């Protein structure tokens, strides 16, 4: 089940340990490998399918079924990191876990043509 929240791709990574080495963005649904590396869930699954099943960091052969584990601890850590609101002009800093409600309450007006419109 995918966690609801602000799109991670819009976030500035505050600490390098929360950056996916594949997409270079904030980890989304973090996965920990048996060789000790963290990646976005979608990134590592796609990488392993496209790149003959080896870790992009150290080349260790990884099995999608046996060598990848959800990293719930890191997921919680990311959720509590302070981020700046991604809406242009807003300088509010808040925990990521609260960002979606902040946007909905203060910025989001409606959906139109599959695009979010924001208050000025």
C-alpha positions, 0 to 999 in steps of 0.5 A, a space after each residue: 500500500 502506497 503511503 499518502 503524502 506530498 510527492 517526494 520528488 518535489 522535496 529537497 533532501 535534507 540529509 544525504 542518507 535519505 537520497 536514493 542513489 538511483 534517482 537522486 531524490 528523497 527516498 520514497 517507500 525505502 527499501 534496504 538491501 542485504 548488502 546494506 544500501 537504501 533505494 526507493 522501492 520503485 527505483 530498485 525494482 526497476 533497476 534490478 529488472 533492467 540491469 541483470 539483478 545487481 546492486 548499483 552501488 557494489 554490484 552484488 547480485 540481488 534477488 527481488 524476492 529474497 534480498 530486498 526489505 521495506 525500511 520502515 524505520 527510515 520511512 518514519 525518519 523521513 516522515 518526521 524530517 522538516 521540509 519547506 512547503 513545496 508551494 511557490 511563495 510559501 516559506 512554512 517549514 513543517 514535518 513531511 508527515 504534516 505537509 499534505 494537510 498543510 497544502 490542502 488547508 492553506 493552498 489547494 483550491 481544486 482539481 482541474 484537468 488533472 492539475 492542482 491549482 493553488 491559492 496565490 
